[in-house]
Amino acid sequence: MIIFVMMKLRDDITTYPMKKIKLLANTILVETRSVIGHGNKPIPKIRVRNSLKNMYGLYSYDYIIDINPSECKTLSYFIGVIIHEYTHHIQRGLKKNYDSSVKKYGYYNCPFEVEARGNAKKYKQKIWRRVKKKMLEQ
């Protein structure tokens, strides 16, 4: 698909049609799972919604990742948020310990958040290369 070959990480994601954004989000999720692993958890559902006010993304304990392209703006940030939220999906003890961890360390220094930000930074380029390759094969 030509549209994905021409995309750059600095591109404004909101300039692409919602149908393409949803396809891209699903492909990013599949490649993220392949690169990072899954910890024996099922693949989460991903929903692309512009209605999440002041939120880039959100992981729900019922295996749903919500992503807001209108807040993410760039493709780079969009990919990073999906990786970040997917990391929460596979983190052990998240449901039981997240709130107490945020209370103890603060949001920014919470170990769950530190790991999620680290994975987004570590894997973004690799996952983007795999996504572009996969889209060329279709």
C-alpha positions in Angstrom: 0.0 0.0 0.0 1.6 3.2 -1.2 0.1 5.3 1.6 2.2 3.5 4.2 5.4 3.4 2.2 5.3 7.2 2.0 4.5 7.8 5.7 7.2 9.2 7.9 7.4 9.1 11.7 7.0 12.9 11.8 3.8 12.9 9.7 0.6 14.3 11.2 -1.5 11.1 11.8 -4.7 13.1 11.7 -4.3 13.8 8.0 -5.0 10.2 7.2 -8.5 8.7 6.9 -9.8 6.9 10.0 -10.0 3.6 8.0 -6.3 3.8 7.3 -5.5 4.8 10.9 -7.4 1.8 12.2 -5.6 -0.6 9.8 -2.3 0.9 10.8 -3.1 0.6 14.6 -4.0 -3.1 14.2 -0.8 -3.7 12.2 1.3 -1.9 14.8 -0.4 -4.0 17.6 0.4 -7.3 15.8 4.0 -6.3 15.2 4.4 -5.0 18.8 3.1 -8.4 20.1 5.6 -10.2 17.8 8.5 -8.1 19.0 7.8 -7.7 22.7 6.0 -11.0 23.4 2.7 -11.6 25.1 3.2 -13.3 28.5 0.5 -15.9 27.6 -2.1 -13.2 27.4 -4.6 -13.0 24.5 -4.1 -10.2 22.0 -6.0 -7.2 23.2 -8.6 -5.4 21.1 -7.5 -2.0 19.9 -10.0 0.9 19.4 -9.1 4.1 17.7 -11.2 6.9 19.1 -10.9 10.7 18.9 -13.3 11.1 21.9 -10.7 10.4 24.6 -10.3 14.0 25.9 -6.8 14.9 26.9 -5.6 11.3 26.7 -3.2 9.7 24.2 -4.2 6.2 25.1 -5.6 4.0 27.7 -5.3 0.3 28.7 -8.4 -1.4 30.2 -8.0 -4.5 32.3 -10.6 -6.2 30.1 -7.9 -6.4 27.3 -8.8 -3.3 25.4 -6.3 -0.6 24.2 -7.9 2.7 23.3 -5.8 5.1 21.2 -6.6 8.7 20.4 -4.9 9.9 17.2 -6.1 13.5 17.6 -4.0 13.8 20.8 -1.0 11.8 19.5 -0.7 14.0 16.4 2.4 12.4 14.9 2.8 8.9 13.6 5.8 8.5 15.9 3.8 9.4 19.0 0.9 7.2 17.8 3.2 4.1 17.5 4.8 4.9 20.9 1.5 5.1 22.6 0.4 1.7 21.2 3.7 0.2 22.4 3.2 1.9 25.8 -0.3 0.6 26.3 0.5 -2.8 25.0 3.3 -3.0 27.6 0.7 -2.4 30.3 -1.3 -5.3 28.8 1.6 -7.7 29.4 2.8 -6.4 32.8 2.5 -8.8 35.6 0.7 -7.5 38.7 -0.6 -4.3 37.0 -4.2 -4.7 38.1 -3.3 -5.4 41.7 -0.4 -3.1 42.2 -0.8 -0.1 39.8 -2.7 2.3 42.0 -0.5 1.7 45.1 2.6 2.1 42.9 1.4 5.4 41.6 0.6 6.5 45.1 4.0 5.5 46.4 6.2 6.8 43.5 4.0 9.2 41.6 2.8 8.7 38.1 6.0 9.6 36.3 8.2 7.4 38.5 5.8 4.5 38.8 7.7 1.4 37.7 4.9 0.3 35.4 5.0 3.7 33.6 8.8 3.7 33.5 8.9 0.3 31.8 6.1 1.3 29.4 7.9 4.5 28.3 11.1 2.6 28.0 9.6 0.0 25.7 8.1 2.7 23.5 11.5 4.3 23.1 13.4 1.0 22.7 11.1 -0.6 20.1 9.5 2.2 18.1 12.0 2.1 15.2 12.1 -1.6 15.0 8.3 -2.0 15.0 7.9 0.8 12.5 10.3 -0.9 10.1 8.3 -4.2 10.4 5.0 -2.4 9.9 6.2 -0.8 6.7 7.6 -4.1 5.4 4.3 -5.9 6.2 2.3 -3.2 4.5 4.4 -3.5 1.3 3.7 -7.3 1.2 -0.1 -6.8 1.2 
